[in-house]
């Protein structure tokens, strides 16, 4: 029996260019605009639980693996 492969959820990426950091040094900065150094620091401390933690972990992976091009069309559509 063949099981369908999981497809990435485009809503997760869309949220990264729409939602802002709710607290801390970078409060009100779009998640996609957080500096890698801050994301590395958060990663070392442990991302917060829940949806925000998942979003921060996702943008961390995108930025540290050179995948920011995935967000380019979403940024364009936001304007």
CNS distance restraints for C-alpha pairs under 8 A (distance, minus, plus):
assign (resid   9 and name CA) (resid  13 and name CA) 7.44 0.50 0.50
assign (resid  10 and name CA) (resid  14 and name CA) 6.19 0.50 0.50
assign (resid  11 and name CA) (resid  15 and name CA) 6.09 0.50 0.50
assign (resid  12 and name CA) (resid  16 and name CA) 6.74 0.50 0.50
assign (resid  12 and name CA) (resid  55 and name CA) 7.32 0.50 0.50
assign (resid  13 and name CA) (resid  17 and name CA) 7.08 0.50 0.50
assign (resid  13 and name CA) (resid  71 and name CA) 6.91 0.50 0.50
assign (resid  13 and name CA) (resid  74 and name CA) 7.86 0.50 0.50
assign (resid  14 and name CA) (resid  18 and name CA) 6.50 0.50 0.50
assign (resid  14 and name CA) (resid  71 and name CA) 7.91 0.50 0.50
assign (resid  14 and name CA) (resid  74 and name CA) 6.33 0.50 0.50
assign (resid  15 and name CA) (resid  19 and name CA) 5.57 0.50 0.50
assign (resid  15 and name CA) (resid  55 and name CA) 7.93 0.50 0.50
assign (resid  16 and name CA) (resid  30 and name CA) 7.13 0.50 0.50
assign (resid  16 and name CA) (resid  31 and name CA) 5.30 0.50 0.50
assign (resid  16 and name CA) (resid  32 and name CA) 5.32 0.50 0.50
assign (resid  16 and name CA) (resid  55 and name CA) 6.81 0.50 0.50
assign (resid  16 and name CA) (resid  59 and name CA) 7.16 0.50 0.50
assign (resid  17 and name CA) (resid  30 and name CA) 6.27 0.50 0.50
assign (resid  17 and name CA) (resid  31 and name CA) 6.53 0.50 0.50
assign (resid  17 and name CA) (resid  32 and name CA) 5.50 0.50 0.50
assign (resid  17 and name CA) (resid  71 and name CA) 7.37 0.50 0.50
assign (resid  17 and name CA) (resid  74 and name CA) 6.93 0.50 0.50
assign (resid  17 and name CA) (resid  75 and name CA) 6.15 0.50 0.50
assign (resid  17 and name CA) (resid  78 and name CA) 7.69 0.50 0.50
assign (resid  18 and name CA) (resid  30 and name CA) 6.54 0.50 0.50
assign (resid  18 and name CA) (resid  31 and name CA) 7.68 0.50 0.50
assign (resid  18 and name CA) (resid  78 and name CA) 7.78 0.50 0.50
assign (resid  19 and name CA) (resid  30 and name CA) 5.68 0.50 0.50
assign (resid  19 and name CA) (resid  31 and name CA) 6.14 0.50 0.50
assign (resid  20 and name CA) (resid  27 and name CA) 7.13 0.50 0.50
assign (resid  20 and name CA) (resid  28 and name CA) 4.92 0.50 0.50
assign (resid  20 and name CA) (resid  29 and name CA) 5.10 0.50 0.50
assign (resid  20 and name CA) (resid  30 and name CA) 4.12 0.50 0.50
assign (resid  20 and name CA) (resid  31 and name CA) 5.41 0.50 0.50
assign (resid  21 and name CA) (resid  26 and name CA) 6.40 0.50 0.50
assign (resid  21 and name CA) (resid  27 and name CA) 4.91 0.50 0.50
assign (resid  21 and name CA) (resid  28 and name CA) 5.14 0.50 0.50
assign (resid  21 and name CA) (resid  29 and name CA) 5.50 0.50 0.50
assign (resid  21 and name CA) (resid  30 and name CA) 6.18 0.50 0.50
assign (resid  21 and name CA) (resid  31 and name CA) 5.87 0.50 0.50
assign (resid  22 and name CA) (resid  27 and name CA) 5.26 0.50 0.50
assign (resid  22 and name CA) (resid  28 and name CA) 6.11 0.50 0.50
assign (resid  23 and name CA) (resid  27 and name CA) 4.55 0.50 0.50
assign (resid  23 and name CA) (resid  28 and name CA) 7.50 0.50 0.50
assign (resid  26 and name CA) (resid  34 and name CA) 7.23 0.50 0.50
assign (resid  29 and name CA) (resid  33 and name CA) 6.44 0.50 0.50
assign (resid  29 and name CA) (resid  34 and name CA) 6.65 0.50 0.50
assign (resid  30 and name CA) (resid  34 and name CA) 6.71 0.50 0.50
assign (resid  31 and name CA) (resid  55 and name CA) 7.88 0.50 0.50
assign (resid  31 and name CA) (resid  56 and name CA) 7.17 0.50 0.50
assign (resid  31 and name CA) (resid  59 and name CA) 7.22 0.50 0.50
assign (resid  32 and name CA) (resid  59 and name CA) 6.43 0.50 0.50
assign (resid  34 and name CA) (resid  38 and name CA) 6.81 0.50 0.50
assign (resid  34 and name CA) (resid  39 and name CA) 7.00 0.50 0.50
assign (resid  35 and name CA) (resid  39 and name CA) 6.48 0.50 0.50
assign (resid  36 and name CA) (resid  40 and name CA) 5.99 0.50 0.50
assign (resid  36 and name CA) (resid  60 and name CA) 7.08 0.50 0.50
assign (resid  36 and name CA) (resid  63 and name CA) 6.72 0.50 0.50
assign (resid  36 and name CA) (resid  64 and name CA) 7.32 0.50 0.50
assign (resid  37 and name CA) (resid  41 and name CA) 6.24 0.50 0.50
assign (resid  38 and name CA) (resid  42 and name CA) 6.19 0.50 0.50
assign (resid  39 and name CA) (resid  43 and name CA) 5.99 0.50 0.50
assign (resid  39 and name CA) (resid  56 and name CA) 7.29 0.50 0.50
assign (resid  39 and name CA) (resid  60 and name CA) 5.78 0.50 0.50
assign (resid  40 and name CA) (resid  44 and name CA) 6.20 0.50 0.50
assign (resid  40 and name CA) (resid  60 and name CA) 7.33 0.50 0.50
assign (resid  41 and name CA) (resid  45 and name CA) 6.36 0.50 0.50
assign (resid  42 and name CA) (resid  46 and name CA) 5.79 0.50 0.50
assign (resid  42 and name CA) (resid  47 and name CA) 5.75 0.50 0.50
assign (resid  43 and name CA) (resid  47 and name CA) 5.74 0.50 0.50
assign (resid  43 and name CA) (resid  57 and name CA) 7.52 0.50 0.50
assign (resid  43 and name CA) (resid  60 and name CA) 7.93 0.50 0.50
assign (resid  47 and name CA) (resid  53 and name CA) 4.92 0.50 0.50
assign (resid  47 and name CA) (resid  54 and name CA) 7.80 0.50 0.50
assign (resid  47 and name CA) (resid  56 and name CA) 6.92 0.50 0.50
assign (resid  47 and name CA) (resid  57 and name CA) 6.89 0.50 0.50
assign (resid  48 and name CA) (resid  52 and name CA) 6.71 0.50 0.50
assign (resid  48 and name CA) (resid  53 and name CA) 4.59 0.50 0.50
assign (resid  49 and name CA) (resid  53 and name CA) 5.11 0.50 0.50
assign (resid  49 and name CA) (resid  54 and name CA) 7.58 0.50 0.50
assign (resid  50 and name CA) (resid  54 and name CA) 6.45 0.50 0.50
assign (resid  51 and name CA) (resid  55 and name CA) 6.19 0.50 0.50
assign (resid  52 and name CA) (resid  56 and name CA) 6.08 0.50 0.50
assign (resid  53 and name CA) (resid  57 and name CA) 6.02 0.50 0.50
assign (resid  54 and name CA) (resid  58 and name CA) 6.08 0.50 0.50
assign (resid  55 and name CA) (resid  59 and name CA) 6.26 0.50 0.50
assign (resid  56 and name CA) (resid  60 and name CA) 6.00 0.50 0.50
assign (resid  57 and name CA) (resid  61 and name CA) 6.21 0.50 0.50
assign (resid  58 and name CA) (resid  62 and name CA) 6.18 0.50 0.50
assign (resid  59 and name CA) (resid  63 and name CA) 6.02 0.50 0.50
assign (resid  60 and name CA) (resid  64 and name CA) 5.98 0.50 0.50
assign (resid  61 and name CA) (resid  65 and name CA) 5.91 0.50 0.50
assign (resid  62 and name CA) (resid  66 and name CA) 6.19 0.50 0.50
assign (resid  62 and name CA) (resid  67 and name CA) 4.78 0.50 0.50
assign (resid  62 and name CA) (resid  68 and name CA) 5.84 0.50 0.50
assign (resid  63 and name CA) (resid  67 and name CA) 6.04 0.50 0.50
assign (resid  63 and name CA) (resid  68 and name CA) 5.88 0.50 0.50
assign (resid  68 and name CA) (resid  72 and name CA) 7.00 0.50 0.50
assign (resid  69 and name CA) (resid  73 and name CA) 7.95 0.50 0.50
assign (resid  70 and name CA) (resid  74 and name CA) 7.87 0.50 0.50
assign (resid  71 and name CA) (resid  75 and name CA) 6.10 0.50 0.50
assign (resid  72 and name CA) (resid  76 and name CA) 6.32 0.50 0.50
assign (resid  73 and name CA) (resid  77 and name CA) 6.25 0.50 0.50
assign (resid  74 and name CA) (resid  78 and name CA) 6.26 0.50 0.50
assign (resid  75 and name CA) (resid  79 and name CA) 6.90 0.50 0.50
